[in-house]
Amino acid sequence: MRNFFKSIARDEQGATAIEYGLIAALIAVAAVGTMTSVGESLDGTFANVNTKIASGNASAP
């Protein structure tokens, strides 16, 4: 029984899985932040295009 607990204490597979999970979570947070920023920028761009098109249609004969 004592050897079993020693082998568990030396086993690093669980720690490696946790590290990979933390890395994946960090990448996901960075991706969400980047996509939010790009989405807000695109929203402003499309609003600008919509305004230009609307003003162009209003002045058309």
ZALO-708983 format. One record per residue: residue in three letters; residue number from 1; x negated, y negated, z of N, C-alpha, C, O in turn. Coordinates in nm, 3 decimals, decimal comma. Example, Ala and Ser with C-alpha at 12.3 -4.5 7.8 and 13.67 -1.06 7.14 Angstrom:
REC residuo num      nu      nv      nw     cau     cav     caw      cu      cv      cw      ou      ov      ow
REC     ALA   1  -1,319   0,569   0,780  -1,230   0,450   0,780  -1,320   0,330   0,780  -1,424   0,332   0,846
REC     SER   2  -1,285   0,225   0,708  -1,367   0,106   0,714  -1,290  -0,003   0,787  -1,341  -0,114   0,804
END
This chain:
REC residuo num      nu      nv      nw     cau     cav     caw      cu      cv      cw      ou      ov      ow
REC     MET   1  -0,082   0,119   0,000   0,000   0,000   0,000  -0,087  -0,126   0,000  -0,055  -0,225  -0,066
REC     ARG   2  -0,196  -0,120   0,074  -0,285  -0,235   0,082  -0,348  -0,266  -0,054  -0,364  -0,382  -0,090
REC     ASN   3  -0,384  -0,161  -0,127  -0,442  -0,179  -0,260  -0,340  -0,242  -0,356  -0,376  -0,321  -0,443
REC     PHE   4  -0,215  -0,207  -0,338  -0,109  -0,263  -0,423  -0,102  -0,415  -0,406  -0,095  -0,487  -0,505
REC     PHE   5  -0,103  -0,463  -0,284  -0,096  -0,607  -0,259  -0,223  -0,678  -0,307  -0,216  -0,791  -0,354
REC     LYS   6  -0,338  -0,611  -0,295  -0,462  -0,670  -0,346  -0,456  -0,684  -0,498  -0,501  -0,784  -0,553
REC     SER   7  -0,401  -0,583  -0,565  -0,392  -0,591  -0,711  -0,293  -0,699  -0,754  -0,314  -0,765  -0,856
REC     ILE   8  -0,188  -0,719  -0,678  -0,092  -0,827  -0,709  -0,158  -0,963  -0,690  -0,137  -1,054  -0,770
REC     ALA   9  -0,236  -0,977  -0,586  -0,303  -1,104  -0,558  -0,406  -1,138  -0,667  -0,427  -1,255  -0,697
REC     ARG  10  -0,469  -1,036  -0,726  -0,569  -1,060  -0,830  -0,507  -1,073  -0,968  -0,573  -1,121  -1,061
REC     ASP  11  -0,382  -1,032  -0,985  -0,316  -1,037  -1,115  -0,285  -1,181  -1,153  -0,220  -1,253  -1,077
REC     GLU  12  -0,332  -1,225  -1,269  -0,313  -1,364  -1,312  -0,215  -1,377  -1,427  -0,202  -1,486  -1,483
REC     GLN  13  -0,146  -1,271  -1,464  -0,053  -1,279  -1,575   0,065  -1,371  -1,544   0,110  -1,446  -1,631
REC     GLY  14   0,113  -1,367  -1,423   0,225  -1,455  -1,385   0,185  -1,601  -1,389   0,262  -1,686  -1,431
REC     ALA  15   0,063  -1,630  -1,344   0,014  -1,768  -1,346   0,000  -1,817  -1,490   0,031  -1,933  -1,519
REC     THR  16  -0,045  -1,732  -1,578  -0,059  -1,770  -1,718   0,078  -1,798  -1,779   0,092  -1,894  -1,855
REC     ALA  17   0,177  -1,718  -1,748   0,312  -1,741  -1,800   0,368  -1,873  -1,749   0,434  -1,945  -1,824
REC     ILE  18   0,342  -1,905  -1,625   0,389  -2,033  -1,569   0,319  -2,148  -1,639   0,382  -2,250  -1,669
REC     GLU  19   0,190  -2,135  -1,664   0,116  -2,241  -1,734   0,172  -2,263  -1,874   0,189  -2,377  -1,917
REC     TYR  20   0,202  -2,155  -1,946   0,260  -2,169  -2,079   0,398  -2,235  -2,070   0,434  -2,316  -2,155
REC     GLY  21   0,474  -2,200  -1,969   0,605  -2,262  -1,950   0,594  -2,411  -1,923   0,672  -2,490  -1,976
REC     LEU  22   0,497  -2,451  -1,842   0,476  -2,593  -1,815   0,431  -2,668  -1,939   0,473  -2,781  -1,963
REC     ILE  23   0,345  -2,606  -2,018   0,301  -2,669  -2,143   0,419  -2,686  -2,238   0,434  -2,791  -2,300
REC     ALA  24   0,503  -2,584  -2,250   0,620  -2,592  -2,337   0,716  -2,701  -2,289   0,772  -2,774  -2,371
REC     ALA  25   0,734  -2,713  -2,159   0,821  -2,817  -2,105   0,765  -2,956  -2,133   0,840  -3,047  -2,167
REC     LEU  26   0,635  -2,972  -2,119   0,571  -3,100  -2,148   0,586  -3,137  -2,295   0,614  -3,253  -2,328
REC     ILE  27   0,568  -3,041  -2,384   0,586  -3,066  -2,527   0,731  -3,104  -2,556   0,756  -3,194  -2,637
REC     ALA  28   0,826  -3,037  -2,492   0,967  -3,068  -2,513   1,000  -3,210  -2,467   1,073  -3,281  -2,535
REC     VAL  29   0,947  -3,251  -2,354   0,972  -3,387  -2,304   0,912  -3,490  -2,399   0,975  -3,592  -2,428
REC     ALA  30   0,792  -3,464  -2,448   0,729  -3,556  -2,543   0,808  -3,563  -2,673   0,825  -3,671  -2,730
REC     ALA  31   0,857  -3,450  -2,720   0,935  -3,447  -2,844   1,065  -3,524  -2,829   1,104  -3,599  -2,919
REC     VAL  32   1,133  -3,507  -2,716   1,258  -3,579  -2,693   1,232  -3,729  -2,686   1,309  -3,808  -2,742
REC     GLY  33   1,127  -3,769  -2,620   1,092  -3,911  -2,612   1,062  -3,970  -2,749   1,105  -4,081  -2,781
REC     THR  34   0,987  -3,896  -2,829   0,953  -3,943  -2,963   1,077  -3,951  -3,051   1,096  -4,050  -3,123
REC     MET  35   1,160  -3,849  -3,046   1,282  -3,849  -3,128   1,378  -3,960  -3,086   1,446  -4,017  -3,171
REC     THR  36   1,384  -3,989  -2,958   1,469  -4,099  -2,912   1,419  -4,232  -2,966   1,499  -4,315  -3,011
REC     SER  37   1,289  -4,253  -2,963   1,230  -4,376  -3,013   1,253  -4,390  -3,163   1,292  -4,497  -3,211
REC     VAL  38   1,230  -4,283  -3,237   1,251  -4,286  -3,382   1,399  -4,307  -3,413   1,433  -4,379  -3,506
REC     GLY  39   1,487  -4,245  -3,336   1,631  -4,260  -3,357   1,676  -4,403  -3,337   1,758  -4,454  -3,413
REC     GLU  40   1,624  -4,468  -3,235   1,660  -4,608  -3,211   1,609  -4,698  -3,323   1,677  -4,792  -3,364
REC     SER  41   1,491  -4,669  -3,373   1,434  -4,746  -3,484   1,518  -4,727  -3,610   1,547  -4,823  -3,682
REC     LEU  42   1,558  -4,603  -3,637   1,642  -4,577  -3,753   1,779  -4,642  -3,740   1,836  -4,689  -3,838
REC     ASP  43   1,831  -4,644  -3,619   1,960  -4,708  -3,596   1,953  -4,856  -3,632   2,044  -4,909  -3,696
REC     GLY  44   1,845  -4,923  -3,592   1,827  -5,063  -3,627   1,810  -5,084  -3,776   1,863  -5,180  -3,832
REC     THR  45   1,738  -4,993  -3,841   1,717  -5,003  -3,986   1,849  -4,986  -4,060   1,879  -5,064  -4,151
REC     PHE  46   1,928  -4,887  -4,024   2,055  -4,865  -4,092   2,154  -4,977  -4,064   2,234  -5,012  -4,151
REC     ALA  47   2,150  -5,034  -3,945   2,236  -5,148  -3,915   2,198  -5,267  -4,003   2,285  -5,338  -4,052
REC     ASN  48   2,069  -5,288  -4,024   2,020  -5,396  -4,111   2,065  -5,373  -4,255   2,111  -5,465  -4,321
REC     VAL  49   2,052  -5,250  -4,303   2,095  -5,217  -4,439   2,244  -5,238  -4,453   2,290  -5,291  -4,554
REC     ASN  50   2,321  -5,196  -4,355   2,466  -5,213  -4,358   2,503  -5,361  -4,364   2,594  -5,399  -4,438
REC     THR  51   2,434  -5,444  -4,288   2,460  -5,588  -4,289   2,429  -5,647  -4,427   2,507  -5,727  -4,479
REC     LYS  52   2,318  -5,608  -4,485   2,279  -5,658  -4,618   2,381  -5,616  -4,724   2,419  -5,696  -4,810
REC     ILE  53   2,424  -5,490  -4,718   2,523  -5,442  -4,816   2,655  -5,514  -4,798   2,718  -5,553  -4,896
REC     ALA  54   2,698  -5,533  -4,674   2,825  -5,601  -4,648   2,820  -5,746  -4,695   2,917  -5,796  -4,752
REC     SER  55   2,709  -5,813  -4,672   2,697  -5,953  -4,716   2,687  -5,961  -4,868   2,733  -6,057  -4,929
REC     GLY  56   2,628  -5,861  -4,929   2,620  -5,857  -5,075   2,756  -5,833  -5,138   2,787  -5,892  -5,241
REC     ASN  57   2,836  -5,749  -5,076   2,971  -5,721  -5,128   3,064  -5,839  -5,108   3,154  -5,862  -5,188
REC     ALA  58   3,043  -5,914  -5,002   3,129  -6,029  -4,975   3,106  -6,140  -5,076   3,199  -6,214  -5,108
REC     SER  59   2,985  -6,153  -5,128   2,957  -6,259  -5,222   2,978  -6,217  -5,367   2,964  -6,300  -5,457
REC     ALA  60   3,011  -6,090  -5,390   3,034  -6,040  -5,528   3,169  -6,091  -5,577   3,263  -6,104  -5,499
REC     PRO  61   3,177  -6,121  -5,708   3,305  -6,172  -5,762   3,414  -6,070  -5,767   3,525  -6,101  -5,810
END
